[in-house]
Amino acid sequence: MPGIPTFEDREKEYKILAGDLKKRQEEVKTLYEKRKAEIFADVYKKVGDAIQQFAKEKGYTHILDASKLGDALIVCDDEAYITKEFIKYYNENYTKIILNLKRSNILIYG
């Protein structure tokens, strides 16, 4: 019958739509990753700056980020773990950091 799409017509249309969808998903994912990198680059810089200031004020010459050391084994005294101390420092200075972020048009909730 004329005007009634065949199975092959529908299958071809489906493949075209599926291809278009996949292409759009990839475009959106790329845009998302780019924007995420832009936002977090500033956040990482602010936290990194806070760590540098913390280290300077406390007289630390080295601070290791264990999350970046992979499977490395670190053995040290319990007093060498300064994460809680840094979090307290960061929270006490949070207002300064938020003001700087607001000037950068970036807000962090949490």
Secondary structure, 3 states (H helix, E strand, C coil): CCCCCCHHHHHHHHHHHHHHHHHHHHHHHHHHHHHHHHHHHHHHHHHHHHHHHHHHHHCCCCCCCHHHCCCCCCCCCHHHCCHHHHHHHHHHCHHHHHHHHHHCCCCCCC
